[in-house]
Amino acid sequence: MTLYPVVMAGGSGTRFWPLSRRARPKQFLALATRKPLVVETVARLGRLAAPGRTYVVCGPAHARGIRRLLPRLPAANVLVEPVARNTAPAIGLATLEIQARDPDAILAVLPSDHHVADVAGFQRVLRRAAEVARAGPLVTIGIRPTRPETGYGYIQLGEPIDETAYRVKAFVEKPDAPTAAHYLASGDYLWNGGIFVFTARAMRAAIDRHLPELGKVLAALESTVGTRRHAAALKRLFPRAPAVSIDYGVMEKARDIAVVPGDFGWSDVGSFAALPEVRPADAAGNVVVGEGAILVDSTGCVVVGSGRPLGVVGLREMVVVDAADAVLVVPRDRSQDVRAVVQALRTRGFRKFE
């Protein structure tokens, strides 16, 4: 069983402004440890696949940064999308490239900007998912929920395949609070962490069936893979692919879907408010990242310093971020609204700060 990890690094999220910018998206940030999230992601794949079998999918603006952060990755393993078309075309492109190299390949597709505390546990679950995928189904890894979270999609468990895997009964959209509480209490639902494992053949067949427009684009590209014509063909054909997520375009429609539950200290590090999930807090419940922050009579705050002195006095449950050239102050429970600041910067012509 030969596993090919595919790390999805095409995002340019705005929830970590002012640390994140167009040229430095979330996956480039050292949010959970001293290493950027994408470096963490690739590092925990080390015992599953050598760098030569690991791929990263990104956009043109981030390809140079990815190669700089991941120097052991072969240059050809950085797959650059000419334009962003969401996750289904990106996964289709990676599947096409890897299938040309190894028709029997099993792919493990992972986001580049999540954190895992229990790396050994994560590796065990991924190996098990690959074993299930080898039999033919598309497999997702579901995260055992620890709270009634309303910000994630859920996976409803169906019939057991064995003691470690289940059929997927349904993919469920983000619930309201009472529904999320019901999901947690029932034990029949897992968080959808966006991790998928499948054979190249199974994914190509699923794309042909459920996303035929994307299937046609991949078929047209197939004969160019590994040739000098590929770059030009990719630039010409890839924009014709439908902009659709793999969840909506394939996983929610396919019939043969399995899930392997996982409990390995996962966090999507979705906003500054999530940093206490991955960083230790002081006795007052404050999480401090970087240098220069001075906290006085403050509790439950997330503070990110840039090295220069940053005074935080008498604050409760706030996020304060100093990025040297821009500052953010927001209540922790509104940290998801940071994207509104980015939109305002764009409207007011402050493009260099986006």
N, C-alpha and C positions, 0 to 999 in steps of 0.2 A: 504494500500500500504506500504509494508515493504522494505526499501531501505538498501542495503549493499554496502557501499563504498569500493573500492579496489584501493589502492595506489600502483602504480608501482615504485618500488625503486631499480630496478636491474641495473641501468645505472652506468657506471664507466667512465664518460666523461673526456676528456683531455683538454677542452677549458679553464679551470680555474687553470691550473698549473701556479705557484707552490703551490697555496692553496690546490687544489685537488690532491689527490694521489690515488693509487690503493685501499688502505684501508680507504680512506676518500674522497669519490666521491662528486660531486657537491651538491647532496641533503643533505649532512651532513654539508654544509657550511652556515654560517649566512650572506648571501649576501644582502638581502633586508631589514632585520631588525636585531635585536640582537639574533633572534632565527634561528636555522637551517631551511632550506627550507622544509624538510620533516615534521618537527614539526609544522610549519606554515600550511602546507597542511592538516594535520590531525586535527589541532585546528579549522579550518574553516568548518569542517564537523560536529562539535559538535552538532549543532541544527538540523542536518539532521539524525544522527544516533549515538547511544551510542557506546562507545569504544568496547563493546562486539559484535557489528555488523560490525565493521570496520576491514578490512584486509589489510595487506601489503605484497607484493610479492618482494622478494629480493634473492640474491645469498648467498652462504655459507660464503663468506668473510665479508659480511655486516650484517648478522643476529644478531650478538651480539650487534653491534652498534645501530641497529634499536630498539632492545629491551631496551637498555639503554636509548635512547632518548625518547621512547614512553612507559614508565613503566605502564600506565593504560591499554595498549593493552594486552588482554590475550595472553599468549605465543603461544597457538595453532593458533592464528590469524596471526602469522607471517609465511607465506608460503615460504619455502625455495626451490628454484629450484636447483636441483643437478648440472646442467650446464645451461649456458645462451643459450637460443634458440630463442631470439627475443620476440616480444610482443604477437604474436598469441598463442604460447604454454603457456606463462605465464597467459594470460587471460583465456585460456581454463582450466588451472589448478585451477584458482580461481573460475571459474564458476562451475566446478565439485565439489569442496569442499563446496561451498555455496548451490548448488542445493541439495546436500545430506542432508543438514541441513534444507532447506526450499525450497520445489519444486516450490513455487510461487514467489521466490525471484526476486527482481529487483536489478541489479548491476549498480553502477556508477563507471567507471574506470577512474582514473585520474593520470597524471604524478605527481611525488613527488617533482619536482624541479622547479615548476613555482611559480609566485607570483600573488596575486589578491589584488587589493587595496580596492575594494568595496565588502566586504564579504557578506553583506546582499543581494546585487544585484546578486552575484554569487549563493547564496542559492536559491533565487527565480527562477533563470533560471534552476538550477538543479532539483528543484521540478517540474517545468513544463516539463522538459525533461523526468522525470520519469512518469508523467501522460501520455505523448505521447507514451512512451515505453510500458506502460501497455496494450495498444491496439494491440501490436504485432510487430511494426517495430523496427529495430535497429536504435538508435538515436545518433547523434553526436551534440555537441555544437559548433557552429561556432562563431568566434570572429569578431565583426565588425571592419574592417580595419581602421586604422588612418593614414596610409601612404602607398605609393606604394612599399611595402616590397618584395624583391626578395628572401629572405631567408626562406619563409614559403610556404607550400602547401596551396591551396585554395579549397573552396567548392562552386560550382555553384548552386544557388538557382533554384528550379523547381517550380511546382505549389504549391500555399499555401494550407495548411491543415486547418488553421484558422489564426487569427491575430498574433499568436505567433510562429507558426511552418510551415515548408515547406517540400515538397519532395526534395530530393537531385537529381539534374540533372546530376552532374558529380563531381568527385574529380579530381583536376588539380594539376600537378606537379609544383615545384617552377618555376616561370616565369622569363623572362628577364625584364629589367627595363621598356621598352615601354609597354609590356603586363601587367605588374603590375600596371602601371599608368591607362591603360584601365580598368582593373578590379576595381580599386578604383573609377574611374569616373562613371562606369556603375551602381554601387550600387547592382549588382547581385551576388557578390562574397564575401565570408567570409574567414577569416584565419582558417586553420585547426589546432585547439589547442590540438588535441589528447585526447579529453574528450569524452567518449562514455557511453551511458546508454541503458540498454536492459534487458529483462527478461532472466533468466537462460535458459529457454526452447528455446527461439528464438536464442540465441547464440549457444547453442548446435546443433540445427538444421542447422544453417548457417555453422558451422564448418563441420558437417557431409557432407554437400552438396559441399562446396567449398574447404575444406582441409580434404579430407577423411583419409589421413595418420594420421593426428592429431586426427581425430575422433576415429580412431581405438585405438590409445594410450589411449585416455580418457576412452573409453569403457572398455579397459583391466584394467584400474586403478579403475573403478567405484566400484567394489565389495570390494575393500580393504580400501576405505575411512572410517576412524574412527576405524580401526582395527590395531593390532600390525604389520600386514603384509604390511601396507601402505608405510612405509619408505623404506623398501627393494624393494618393487614393483616400487616405484617412481624412485629410483636410477637406477633400471634396465631398465625401460620402457621410462622414460622421454627423455633420449638422442636420442631415435628413432624418436622423433617429428621433423618435418621439421622446419628449422630456417627461419622464415618468419614473417613479421610484420602483425599486424591485419589490417592495412590499405590495404596493397597489397593482403593479403591472403583472406580477408573476405569483408571488407567494400566496396572496389572498385568493387566487383563482385556481391554482393547481390542486389536484386531488391527492396526490401521494406526497404528503408533508408529514415529517416527523419532528419531534422536539426532544432535546436532551436537557433536563434541568441542570442548572449550575448554581453553586453557592460559593463564590471565590472572592468575595470582597470587591464586587464590581461597583463602579460609579461612572456615570457619563460626564461628570464634572460639568454640569449644564450651565452653571452661572457662578458668579463670585460667592453667592450664598451657599453653594455646594462645597466650598473649600474645607469646611469643618469635617466633611466626610473623609477627606484624604490627607488632612494636615492636623497635627496635634494642636490643642487649644491650651492656653494658660489657665491659671486658677480662676480667672474671671470669665472664662469662656471666650476669650479673644483669640483669633487666629492671625498671626502676623507673618507676612511673607516679605522677603527682601530686607534691606537695611535702612536705618534712619528713622524708623517710627518710634515715637515716644507717646505711650498711652498713660493717661492720668484719669482715674475714677471713671473708667469706661468698661462696659460689660457686653459680651455677646457680639463683638464687632469683628469684621474681617478687614484687615488693614494691609495694604501692599505698598511698600516703600521703594523709592528709586535710589536711595543712598544719601540723599540730602535730608536734613532734619524735617520731620513731619510730625507736628503736634496734634494729638487727638485727645480732647478733654471733655469729660462728662457726657459721652455719647453712649446710647443704648441701642443694640441691634442695628448697627449701621455698617455700610461698606464704604471705605475710603481708599481710593487708589491714586497714587502719585506715579505717573509714567514719565516724569521729568519735563515733558512738553505739554502735558494735559493732565487734568485732575478730575476724578469722578467722586461724587458723594451721593449716596442713595440708601434708603432704608433696605435692610436685607430682604424683606418680603416683597420688594419691588425691583429686585436686581434683574429680573427678566426684562424690565422695561428699558434697559440700557440701549437697546437698538433704536429707540426713539431719538436718542441723542445723536446717533450716527445719521439718521435721516435728517435731523435738523441741521447738522453740519453740512450735509450735501445741499440742502435747500439754500443755506446761507453762503454757499460758495467756499467753505473751508475744506476743499477737497484733499489737501495734503494731510489732514488729520483723520481722514476716514480709515 
